[in-house]
Amino acid sequence: MPIGPRRPLFYIGVLSTGFVLGAFLSELLRQFLPPNAVATKFFTYTVTPSIGPLYIDLLILSVTVGPLALNVSLLGLVGIVLAYMLARSLF
């Protein structure tokens, strides 16, 4: 099977699926490991970059967007890798 350029929708779908899978794995780990265990703290530590709020005032219309935030953890990155490997093997 030749590997060529993929469409942006493919990558957006893989990233979305990976983040959802990573969040699921993170919550599953929080449920089954003790809360003060080092492994729990290491794998479920999240970094949350955020943008906003963004104010747009166009005289007749005023819009506020945000803040937009993304929770990134180690298991989120593992979820992205797993989703990419699964999508690559299927398509």
C-alpha positions as CSV (number, residue, x, y, z in Angstrom):
1,M,0.0,0.0,0.0
2,P,1.6,3.3,-1.0
3,I,1.9,5.9,1.6
4,G,1.1,9.4,0.2
5,P,0.0,12.7,1.6
6,R,-3.1,12.5,3.7
7,R,-5.9,15.0,3.9
8,P,-6.0,17.4,6.9
9,L,-9.3,15.9,8.0
10,F,-7.5,12.6,8.6
11,Y,-5.0,14.2,10.9
12,I,-7.7,16.1,12.8
13,G,-9.6,12.9,13.3
14,V,-6.5,11.1,14.5
15,L,-5.7,13.9,16.9
16,S,-9.3,14.1,18.2
17,T,-9.5,10.3,18.7
18,G,-6.1,10.3,20.4
19,F,-6.9,13.0,22.9
20,V,-10.2,11.2,23.8
21,L,-8.4,7.9,24.1
22,G,-5.7,9.5,26.2
23,A,-8.2,11.1,28.5
24,F,-10.0,7.8,28.9
25,L,-6.8,6.1,29.8
26,S,-5.9,8.8,32.2
27,E,-9.2,8.6,34.1
28,L,-9.0,4.8,34.1
29,L,-5.6,5.0,35.7
30,R,-6.8,7.5,38.3
31,Q,-9.6,5.1,39.2
32,F,-7.5,2.0,39.7
33,L,-4.2,3.3,41.2
34,P,-3.9,4.9,44.7
35,P,-4.2,8.7,44.5
36,N,-0.8,9.3,46.1
37,A,1.2,6.8,44.0
38,V,4.1,8.2,42.1
39,A,3.0,6.4,38.9
40,T,-0.5,8.1,39.2
41,K,1.0,11.5,39.5
42,F,3.5,11.0,36.7
43,F,1.1,9.6,34.1
44,T,-1.8,11.9,34.9
45,Y,0.1,15.2,35.3
46,T,-1.4,17.6,32.8
47,V,-0.2,20.8,31.2
48,T,-3.0,23.2,30.2
49,P,-2.0,25.9,27.7
50,S,-4.8,28.4,27.1
51,I,-5.6,31.2,24.7
52,G,-8.1,34.0,25.3
53,P,-10.4,35.4,25.9
54,L,-10.5,37.2,22.5
55,Y,-12.7,40.3,22.2
56,I,-13.8,41.4,18.8
57,D,-15.8,44.7,18.5
58,L,-17.1,45.6,15.1
59,L,-19.3,48.5,16.1
60,I,-22.5,46.8,15.2
61,L,-21.4,43.4,16.5
62,S,-19.4,42.4,19.6
63,V,-18.1,38.9,20.0
64,T,-16.1,37.2,22.8
65,V,-14.3,33.9,22.1
66,G,-12.6,31.9,24.7
67,P,-10.7,31.1,26.7
68,L,-9.7,28.0,24.8
69,A,-7.7,25.4,26.7
70,L,-6.1,22.1,25.9
71,N,-5.3,19.5,28.6
72,V,-2.2,17.6,27.5
73,S,-0.8,14.6,29.5
74,L,1.6,11.8,28.9
75,L,-1.3,9.4,28.4
76,G,-2.9,11.8,26.0
77,L,0.3,11.6,23.9
78,V,0.2,7.8,24.2
79,G,-3.5,7.9,23.0
80,I,-2.5,10.0,20.0
81,V,0.3,7.5,19.0
82,L,-2.1,4.5,19.5
83,A,-4.8,6.3,17.4
84,Y,-2.3,7.0,14.6
85,M,-1.0,3.5,14.5
86,L,-4.6,2.1,14.4
87,A,-5.6,4.6,11.6
88,R,-2.5,3.9,9.7
89,S,-3.1,0.1,9.8
90,L,-6.7,0.5,8.8
91,F,-6.2,3.1,6.0
